[in-house]
Amino acid sequence: MKFHTIKKKILLFLIGSKTEESTIDFSSSLHIALNNSGLLDNDLENKTFFEIDSKCDSSTMVPKLKEQIENKSLLNHGTWAHYGNAKKGKESERYLFWTSVDTDKVGANKQIPVIISTADGKFYISSSTTARKQKSSAYKPYVAIAPTGNGNSNQYKSYIAGKEPYNTLEDAYKAYADVVKNDYSNYKDTLPQ
């Protein structure tokens, strides 16, 4: 009789402690939107360097990427940018930067935490300095997640050099959240749940 009572209490506890489902699918690839957009085979074909920043309203490529972003993707939160070399066989030179911070609200020349996802499936926690950019004088300026620098995809290797790679987005996100809470506490309210 005692065993059944304990079993019943455990069952009630488990039912009552149901946690809310996450709004992010951590099993989803951050590169899938770019890969499925057709941009690598069309607009960017044979480009040795490209930059697609989610804050660039005048970009014709951002809407094509947004169409491919899955509902529960981390890319639906914060700011993201793709940098890299679009030539075939150059996947190792493609980087996706993501931050929970809205770069337009933070402004230029601010250090922010980032998750960097490489096309080979690794994730790194790093930091970047926001930069004011403008496609041309006909378009409004925006605040990018990182400066363009020398316009070469190799420059982004420095962001991950010496950093410990994470094998899953979930592990990287947990580490990112810890960094935000401990080192960038003014951005802690930007973390998606």
TORKOL-4160 file (C-alpha; in steps of 0.2 Angstrom, whole numbers, padded with zeros to 4 digits, m for minus):
193
<pt num="1" X="0000" Y="0000" Z="0000"/>
<pt num="2" X="0014" Y="0012" Z="0005"/>
<pt num="3" X="0023" Y="0009" Z="m0012"/>
<pt num="4" X="0007" Y="0013" Z="m0022"/>
<pt num="5" X="0005" Y="0030" Z="m0012"/>
<pt num="6" X="0023" Y="0034" Z="m0016"/>
<pt num="7" X="0021" Y="0030" Z="m0034"/>
<pt num="8" X="0006" Y="0040" Z="m0035"/>
<pt num="9" X="0014" Y="0055" Z="m0027"/>
<pt num="10" X="0029" Y="0054" Z="m0039"/>
<pt num="11" X="0017" Y="0053" Z="m0054"/>
<pt num="12" X="0007" Y="0068" Z="m0048"/>
<pt num="13" X="0024" Y="0078" Z="m0046"/>
<pt num="14" X="0030" Y="0073" Z="m0063"/>
<pt num="15" X="0013" Y="0079" Z="m0071"/>
<pt num="16" X="0013" Y="0095" Z="m0061"/>
<pt num="17" X="0030" Y="0100" Z="m0065"/>
<pt num="18" X="0028" Y="0100" Z="m0083"/>
<pt num="19" X="0040" Y="0114" Z="m0090"/>
<pt num="20" X="0036" Y="0126" Z="m0104"/>
<pt num="21" X="0042" Y="0120" Z="m0121"/>
<pt num="22" X="0057" Y="0130" Z="m0127"/>
<pt num="23" X="0053" Y="0143" Z="m0141"/>
<pt num="24" X="0070" Y="0137" Z="m0149"/>
<pt num="25" X="0074" Y="0121" Z="m0158"/>
<pt num="26" X="0092" Y="0118" Z="m0154"/>
<pt num="27" X="0093" Y="0103" Z="m0166"/>
<pt num="28" X="0090" Y="0115" Z="m0181"/>
<pt num="29" X="0105" Y="0120" Z="m0191"/>
<pt num="30" X="0109" Y="0138" Z="m0192"/>
<pt num="31" X="0116" Y="0137" Z="m0209"/>
<pt num="32" X="0100" Y="0128" Z="m0217"/>
<pt num="33" X="0092" Y="0145" Z="m0222"/>
<pt num="34" X="0107" Y="0150" Z="m0232"/>
<pt num="35" X="0109" Y="0133" Z="m0239"/>
<pt num="36" X="0091" Y="0132" Z="m0244"/>
<pt num="37" X="0089" Y="0150" Z="m0251"/>
<pt num="38" X="0097" Y="0147" Z="m0267"/>
<pt num="39" X="0109" Y="0162" Z="m0264"/>
<pt num="40" X="0125" Y="0151" Z="m0264"/>
<pt num="41" X="0120" Y="0144" Z="m0282"/>
<pt num="42" X="0114" Y="0161" Z="m0289"/>
<pt num="43" X="0116" Y="0178" Z="m0282"/>
<pt num="44" X="0133" Y="0173" Z="m0273"/>
<pt num="45" X="0140" Y="0160" Z="m0285"/>
<pt num="46" X="0159" Y="0162" Z="m0286"/>
<pt num="47" X="0159" Y="0177" Z="m0274"/>
<pt num="48" X="0175" Y="0175" Z="m0264"/>
<pt num="49" X="0167" Y="0186" Z="m0250"/>
<pt num="50" X="0149" Y="0189" Z="m0245"/>
<pt num="51" X="0141" Y="0198" Z="m0230"/>
<pt num="52" X="0122" Y="0196" Z="m0227"/>
<pt num="53" X="0117" Y="0206" Z="m0211"/>
<pt num="54" X="0099" Y="0204" Z="m0204"/>
<pt num="55" X="0099" Y="0222" Z="m0200"/>
<pt num="56" X="0102" Y="0228" Z="m0218"/>
<pt num="57" X="0084" Y="0233" Z="m0224"/>
<pt num="58" X="0090" Y="0237" Z="m0241"/>
<pt num="59" X="0097" Y="0219" Z="m0244"/>
<pt num="60" X="0088" Y="0209" Z="m0257"/>
<pt num="61" X="0096" Y="0193" Z="m0250"/>
<pt num="62" X="0089" Y="0195" Z="m0232"/>
<pt num="63" X="0071" Y="0192" Z="m0237"/>
<pt num="64" X="0076" Y="0176" Z="m0246"/>
<pt num="65" X="0085" Y="0170" Z="m0231"/>
<pt num="66" X="0071" Y="0175" Z="m0219"/>
<pt num="67" X="0059" Y="0164" Z="m0230"/>
<pt num="68" X="0069" Y="0149" Z="m0226"/>
<pt num="69" X="0071" Y="0152" Z="m0207"/>
<pt num="70" X="0062" Y="0139" Z="m0197"/>
<pt num="71" X="0048" Y="0144" Z="m0185"/>
<pt num="72" X="0058" Y="0139" Z="m0169"/>
<pt num="73" X="0075" Y="0144" Z="m0176"/>
<pt num="74" X="0087" Y="0155" Z="m0165"/>
<pt num="75" X="0088" Y="0166" Z="m0180"/>
<pt num="76" X="0071" Y="0173" Z="m0176"/>
<pt num="77" X="0079" Y="0182" Z="m0161"/>
<pt num="78" X="0092" Y="0195" Z="m0160"/>
<pt num="79" X="0104" Y="0199" Z="m0174"/>
<pt num="80" X="0113" Y="0188" Z="m0186"/>
<pt num="81" X="0125" Y="0189" Z="m0201"/>
<pt num="82" X="0133" Y="0177" Z="m0213"/>
<pt num="83" X="0150" Y="0180" Z="m0219"/>
<pt num="84" X="0161" Y="0170" Z="m0230"/>
<pt num="85" X="0167" Y="0163" Z="m0247"/>
<pt num="86" X="0153" Y="0156" Z="m0258"/>
<pt num="87" X="0164" Y="0147" Z="m0270"/>
<pt num="88" X="0161" Y="0128" Z="m0271"/>
<pt num="89" X="0171" Y="0118" Z="m0258"/>
<pt num="90" X="0174" Y="0134" Z="m0247"/>
<pt num="91" X="0162" Y="0129" Z="m0234"/>
<pt num="92" X="0176" Y="0130" Z="m0221"/>
<pt num="93" X="0176" Y="0149" Z="m0224"/>
<pt num="94" X="0158" Y="0152" Z="m0220"/>
<pt num="95" X="0153" Y="0159" Z="m0203"/>
<pt num="96" X="0136" Y="0164" Z="m0195"/>
<pt num="97" X="0137" Y="0176" Z="m0181"/>
<pt num="98" X="0122" Y="0177" Z="m0169"/>
<pt num="99" X="0119" Y="0188" Z="m0154"/>
<pt num="100" X="0103" Y="0190" Z="m0143"/>
<pt num="101" X="0106" Y="0209" Z="m0144"/>
<pt num="102" X="0097" Y="0221" Z="m0156"/>
<pt num="103" X="0112" Y="0229" Z="m0163"/>
<pt num="104" X="0102" Y="0244" Z="m0170"/>
<pt num="105" X="0097" Y="0248" Z="m0152"/>
<pt num="106" X="0114" Y="0245" Z="m0144"/>
<pt num="107" X="0123" Y="0256" Z="m0157"/>
<pt num="108" X="0139" Y="0256" Z="m0166"/>
<pt num="109" X="0156" Y="0253" Z="m0158"/>
<pt num="110" X="0149" Y="0242" Z="m0143"/>
<pt num="111" X="0157" Y="0226" Z="m0138"/>
<pt num="112" X="0144" Y="0212" Z="m0139"/>
<pt num="113" X="0144" Y="0193" Z="m0135"/>
<pt num="114" X="0141" Y="0182" Z="m0150"/>
<pt num="115" X="0139" Y="0163" Z="m0155"/>
<pt num="116" X="0149" Y="0159" Z="m0171"/>
<pt num="117" X="0143" Y="0144" Z="m0180"/>
<pt num="118" X="0155" Y="0137" Z="m0194"/>
<pt num="119" X="0148" Y="0128" Z="m0209"/>
<pt num="120" X="0157" Y="0112" Z="m0202"/>
<pt num="121" X="0145" Y="0111" Z="m0188"/>
<pt num="122" X="0155" Y="0118" Z="m0174"/>
<pt num="123" X="0150" Y="0133" Z="m0162"/>
<pt num="124" X="0161" Y="0145" Z="m0153"/>
<pt num="125" X="0157" Y="0159" Z="m0140"/>
<pt num="126" X="0166" Y="0175" Z="m0144"/>
<pt num="127" X="0164" Y="0194" Z="m0144"/>
<pt num="128" X="0162" Y="0207" Z="m0158"/>
<pt num="129" X="0162" Y="0226" Z="m0160"/>
<pt num="130" X="0146" Y="0233" Z="m0168"/>
<pt num="131" X="0149" Y="0244" Z="m0184"/>
<pt num="132" X="0138" Y="0257" Z="m0192"/>
<pt num="133" X="0136" Y="0252" Z="m0211"/>
<pt num="134" X="0127" Y="0259" Z="m0226"/>
<pt num="135" X="0124" Y="0250" Z="m0242"/>
<pt num="136" X="0125" Y="0267" Z="m0252"/>
<pt num="137" X="0119" Y="0284" Z="m0248"/>
<pt num="138" X="0102" Y="0280" Z="m0255"/>
<pt num="139" X="0099" Y="0268" Z="m0241"/>
<pt num="140" X="0097" Y="0271" Z="m0222"/>
<pt num="141" X="0112" Y="0266" Z="m0211"/>
<pt num="142" X="0111" Y="0251" Z="m0200"/>
<pt num="143" X="0122" Y="0243" Z="m0186"/>
<pt num="144" X="0130" Y="0227" Z="m0191"/>
<pt num="145" X="0135" Y="0213" Z="m0179"/>
<pt num="146" X="0154" Y="0215" Z="m0184"/>
<pt num="147" X="0164" Y="0226" Z="m0195"/>
<pt num="148" X="0168" Y="0221" Z="m0213"/>
<pt num="149" X="0187" Y="0224" Z="m0211"/>
<pt num="150" X="0197" Y="0218" Z="m0226"/>
<pt num="151" X="0183" Y="0210" Z="m0235"/>
<pt num="152" X="0191" Y="0193" Z="m0234"/>
<pt num="153" X="0183" Y="0178" Z="m0226"/>
<pt num="154" X="0199" Y="0173" Z="m0218"/>
<pt num="155" X="0198" Y="0188" Z="m0206"/>
<pt num="156" X="0184" Y="0179" Z="m0196"/>
<pt num="157" X="0196" Y="0165" Z="m0191"/>
<pt num="158" X="0203" Y="0177" Z="m0178"/>
<pt num="159" X="0186" Y="0177" Z="m0169"/>
<pt num="160" X="0187" Y="0159" Z="m0165"/>
<pt num="161" X="0206" Y="0156" Z="m0164"/>
<pt num="162" X="0210" Y="0148" Z="m0147"/>
<pt num="163" X="0192" Y="0146" Z="m0143"/>
<pt num="164" X="0185" Y="0129" Z="m0137"/>
<pt num="165" X="0172" Y="0123" Z="m0150"/>
<pt num="166" X="0155" Y="0116" Z="m0144"/>
<pt num="167" X="0147" Y="0102" Z="m0154"/>
<pt num="168" X="0129" Y="0107" Z="m0152"/>
<pt num="169" X="0120" Y="0123" Z="m0153"/>
<pt num="170" X="0111" Y="0119" Z="m0136"/>
<pt num="171" X="0128" Y="0118" Z="m0127"/>
<pt num="172" X="0134" Y="0134" Z="m0136"/>
<pt num="173" X="0119" Y="0143" Z="m0131"/>
<pt num="174" X="0120" Y="0138" Z="m0113"/>
<pt num="175" X="0138" Y="0144" Z="m0113"/>
<pt num="176" X="0133" Y="0160" Z="m0122"/>
<pt num="177" X="0119" Y="0163" Z="m0109"/>
<pt num="178" X="0132" Y="0161" Z="m0095"/>
<pt num="179" X="0143" Y="0174" Z="m0103"/>
<pt num="180" X="0129" Y="0186" Z="m0105"/>
<pt num="181" X="0123" Y="0184" Z="m0087"/>
<pt num="182" X="0141" Y="0186" Z="m0080"/>
<pt num="183" X="0150" Y="0197" Z="m0092"/>
<pt num="184" X="0137" Y="0207" Z="m0101"/>
<pt num="185" X="0123" Y="0208" Z="m0088"/>
<pt num="186" X="0116" Y="0224" Z="m0096"/>
<pt num="187" X="0110" Y="0212" Z="m0110"/>
<pt num="188" X="0103" Y="0198" Z="m0100"/>
<pt num="189" X="0085" Y="0203" Z="m0104"/>
<pt num="190" X="0089" Y="0200" Z="m0122"/>
<pt num="191" X="0090" Y="0181" Z="m0120"/>
<pt num="192" X="0076" Y="0172" Z="m0129"/>
<pt num="193" X="0067" Y="0159" Z="m0118"/>
